[in-house]
């Protein structure tokens, strides 16, 4: 999985590419842990994300919890498969999906 | 840290090169100095040799000249009736010599062209005493050109020949007299003589006029050659450097028979031999040093560097996890020791790892036993109940897993059943699974409705969930009399239900959020009426996301196919059939996720 970060003042955009699963989720978690300080808007771009497992959902959830305290988090460009996962797991009610 | 590291062979090559260059320069410099000295000595020897040759020739020629005259005079005297001073004067004029003396058998001058010499005892002067040999057996004697005994300022050459009447005649003349006779000869012996290649002999007379010279300057003063010999400064037979005919030369001079022999040799010619010698040796040295350099470099590379790379290759194989790799570089004792040390280190490491593995394996096996014993595992669980039939299986990807199923009666007519999936796998998921399972069961058994169970359990699970774990769950309460299911869904994939026509459809409902994900979630209750013979099949995504060797997912359509094919069977058979179909599809590919399913058939009261 590739993680591409773009910082614009207090807005951080993270574009994910590939599979976000048990193997790759720790990398994203570590990346977010060290990048979220001072960020008021976190945008996750899923346009190139192919697969999302429960381990990936866990990272999204902890990011959402962190951003609840300091601003907002937006998930955008979600494809149909992943959108279905969000539906089934109820994540669509918790995340802000555009 | 920023300094770029060199490899050993490059460092070695550099230092070896520096050393070789220094050695080369040192030996070349030494050779240059020693060869310069040798070439000078050679030049001096050559000059001496030539001077000595020419000197011998000149002495031979002048000796021969005087001896011939002396014999002629002795013949005249032998034929004369008496030897008188007047006769001697006549002969002096006849042969153009300077003086003639007649010495008797006692060594006393009895007749002379110089009246002063009469009655002079030959033995009384050092130079004249040499002629005494003629009184003791010798018949002729020649003396070199030198100062005479009675007056050291007069130079003269004397010859003596014994007379028939006893005693001997002594004839003497000055240099100018005999030089007149032998100049031509002198020119002959010196003009074509070469000292080395470009050097030559110059002969001058007592007045520094050239007698013989390679360039035909006879009769002219020595000045024309550019050479100026200061006899006070430069002794005879001692080399000195001067300009001769425009060239810097090594020069040497010596006086003999009134001539001054000067040998000259261009310094460049002397240097030539040195240059050739140094040049040839330098080329040889370059070849030898280059060979040495290549030999040492290749040896070091072959013996040390290559072996280090071999050891490194084995080591990198070991660090990549292949602990069975053996380092086997046995070319030298040092590498022997290194190989043995590495191998014994790896062996010790392997021993510790296998011990640790055995311990972890034992603990995991124990944990697996605990986890499985926490789930209902005896089927059929209610052999006396004919109104429903339930079966469930769980196959973990690792020893322990995060999936679980459960079922139990919460009151006489209500069977609770659920399937859940904890995020992640392995020990963390298993621990969270045990907590979740226990919480759900205790709240369900307290008589809460299904949505209340989820709402309360969610609050409890959120407490102290620092690791951010969560669990998806689908839980239903079946009224075994009516077939009505009340259920709640916490982010789990919907179950499949079989209808009277043997078709399966998803039991869709709006799912609530996952359990333990976020506090304050309220879950909704849903209802579904099972008819007699209906089957409900719950599963985790480990079933549909099982992956084969081509990275294809098992998928929902395959699941529906196998369910439809076995729709009429008992629940145990359905679960086994699905698992068998998944295994067939997956083949040799490794299992990534836990595979869990629960199947419930409602038969209704009539069959009781």
Interface residues (C-beta under 8 A of the other chain):
Chain A: X22 X54 X55 X57 X58 X61 X62 X65 X87 X88 X89 X90 X91 X93 X94
Chain B: X421 X423 X424 X425 X468 X469 X470 X472 X490 X491 X492 X493 X494 X511 X512 X513 X514 X517 X518 X541 X592
